[in-house]
């Protein structure tokens, strides 16, 4: 079973948990104008998920994707761009029948660190502790915590459904 996590932004992180173990992560910097960034994010998603035969060899194998929702910012141009990134992730999930959930940054921090106002350093420490490695970027760490949260949600849902 594979669980995916995505940290959206101009610096975007992807992470995958496979069979309860960290599988891989990748951070990318989206460059160019807004439309170019959207296309680049779409290609990065396809490259990370769909072009990896170990991940996308059977649609049922990808159990869940959690992405960190873009925070509200007063700058409408920035918020519009972040919302566009979110739309691309949702569109790809829907196209390939991957269940998805957007999670608020404070909720993710509370679930993974125990407090909603955890610092970036605390988030990095938790990700490094979960993976027993310390070479992740901030974006990969956030995406990895999203992937672990996706795994936790899927397990809770299967217990509730009695499977």
C-alpha positions as CSV (number, residue, x, y, z in Angstrom):
1,X,0.0,0.0,0.0
2,X,1.3,3.4,-0.9
3,X,0.4,6.7,0.8
4,X,1.4,10.0,-0.8
5,X,2.1,13.4,0.7
6,X,2.4,16.8,-1.0
7,X,3.6,20.1,0.4
8,X,2.4,22.8,-2.1
9,X,4.2,26.0,-2.8
10,X,6.7,27.6,-5.2
11,X,9.0,25.0,-3.5
12,X,6.9,21.8,-3.6
13,X,7.7,18.6,-1.8
14,X,6.5,15.1,-2.6
15,X,6.8,12.0,-0.4
16,X,5.7,8.4,-0.6
17,X,5.3,5.8,2.2
18,X,5.2,2.2,0.9
19,X,4.1,-0.7,3.1
20,X,4.6,1.3,6.2
21,X,8.2,2.4,5.3
22,X,9.5,5.6,3.8
23,X,9.9,5.0,0.1
24,X,11.1,8.2,-1.5
25,X,10.8,12.0,-1.5
26,X,11.5,14.8,-3.9
27,X,11.5,18.6,-3.7
28,X,11.2,20.8,-6.7
29,X,11.3,24.6,-7.3
30,X,8.6,25.8,-9.7
31,X,10.1,28.4,-12.0
32,X,8.8,30.7,-14.7
33,X,5.5,32.5,-15.0
34,X,2.3,31.3,-13.3
35,X,1.1,29.2,-16.3
36,X,4.5,27.6,-16.7
37,X,4.6,26.7,-12.9
38,X,1.2,24.9,-13.2
39,X,2.5,22.8,-16.1
40,X,5.7,22.1,-14.2
41,X,3.8,21.0,-11.1
42,X,1.6,18.7,-13.3
43,X,4.8,17.2,-14.9
44,X,6.4,16.8,-11.5
45,X,3.3,15.0,-10.1
46,X,3.3,12.7,-13.1
47,X,7.0,12.0,-12.8
48,X,6.9,11.3,-9.1
49,X,3.8,9.2,-9.0
50,X,2.8,7.9,-12.5
51,X,6.2,7.3,-14.1
52,X,7.4,5.2,-11.2
53,X,6.3,1.6,-11.9
54,X,6.8,0.7,-8.3
55,X,4.1,3.2,-7.3
56,X,1.7,3.2,-10.3
57,X,1.6,-0.4,-11.4
58,X,-2.0,-0.9,-10.0
59,X,-4.4,1.9,-9.3
60,X,-5.6,0.1,-6.1
61,X,-2.2,0.2,-4.6
62,X,-2.2,4.0,-4.0
63,X,-4.5,4.2,-1.0
64,X,-4.5,7.9,-0.1
65,X,-2.9,11.3,-0.8
66,X,-2.8,14.1,1.7
67,X,-1.6,17.6,0.7
68,X,-1.0,20.6,2.9
69,X,-3.6,23.2,2.0
70,X,-2.3,26.6,1.0
71,X,-2.6,29.1,3.8
72,X,-4.7,32.1,3.3
73,X,-2.5,35.1,2.5
74,X,-3.6,38.7,1.9
75,X,-1.9,38.9,-1.4
76,X,-4.6,37.8,-3.9
77,X,-2.0,37.0,-6.6
78,X,-0.1,34.6,-4.3
79,X,-3.2,33.0,-2.9
80,X,-4.6,32.5,-6.5
81,X,-1.3,30.8,-7.5
82,X,-1.4,28.5,-4.5
83,X,-5.0,27.7,-5.1
84,X,-4.0,26.8,-8.7
85,X,-1.4,24.3,-7.4
86,X,-4.1,22.8,-5.2
87,X,-6.4,22.4,-8.2
88,X,-3.7,20.6,-10.1
89,X,-3.2,18.0,-7.3
90,X,-7.0,17.5,-7.0
91,X,-7.4,17.1,-10.8
92,X,-4.6,14.5,-11.0
93,X,-6.0,12.6,-8.0
94,X,-9.5,12.6,-9.6
95,X,-8.2,11.6,-13.0
96,X,-6.3,8.6,-11.5
97,X,-8.9,7.7,-8.9
98,X,-6.6,8.4,-6.0
99,X,-8.5,9.3,-2.8
100,X,-7.3,12.7,-1.5
101,X,-7.6,15.1,1.4
102,X,-6.3,18.6,2.0
103,X,-5.2,19.4,5.5
104,X,-4.7,22.7,7.2
105,X,-1.1,23.5,8.2
106,X,-2.1,23.9,11.9
107,X,-4.0,20.6,11.9
108,X,-1.1,18.8,10.4
109,X,1.2,20.3,13.1
110,X,-1.2,19.3,15.8
111,X,-1.6,15.8,14.6
112,X,2.1,15.2,14.0
113,X,3.8,17.3,16.7
114,X,1.1,17.6,19.3
115,X,0.6,21.3,19.0
116,X,-0.8,23.5,16.2
117,X,1.9,26.2,16.5
118,X,4.9,23.8,16.1
119,X,7.9,25.5,14.4
120,X,9.5,24.4,11.1
121,X,12.4,23.0,13.1
122,X,10.0,20.9,15.2
123,X,8.3,19.6,12.1
124,X,11.7,18.7,10.6
125,X,12.7,16.9,13.8
126,X,9.5,14.8,13.8
127,X,10.0,13.8,10.1
128,X,13.7,13.0,10.7
129,X,12.7,10.9,13.8
130,X,10.0,9.0,11.8
131,X,12.5,8.3,9.0
132,X,15.7,7.9,11.0
133,X,17.4,10.2,8.6
134,X,18.4,13.9,8.5
135,X,18.9,14.8,4.8
136,X,15.3,16.0,4.0
137,X,14.5,19.5,2.8
138,X,11.8,21.4,4.7
139,X,9.4,20.7,1.8
140,X,10.2,17.0,1.7
141,X,9.8,16.8,5.5
142,X,6.3,18.4,5.3
143,X,5.3,16.1,2.5
144,X,6.6,13.1,4.4
145,X,4.4,14.1,7.4
146,X,1.5,14.4,5.1
147,X,2.2,10.9,3.8
148,X,2.4,9.5,7.3
149,X,-0.9,11.3,8.1
150,X,-2.5,9.8,5.0
151,X,-1.4,6.3,6.2
152,X,-2.9,7.0,9.7
153,X,-6.2,8.2,8.2
154,X,-6.5,5.2,6.0
155,X,-5.9,2.8,8.9
156,X,-8.5,4.7,11.1
157,X,-11.0,4.5,8.2
158,X,-10.4,0.8,7.7
159,X,-10.9,0.1,11.4
160,X,-14.1,2.1,11.5
161,X,-15.4,0.2,8.4
162,X,-14.5,-3.1,10.1
163,X,-11.9,-4.2,7.5
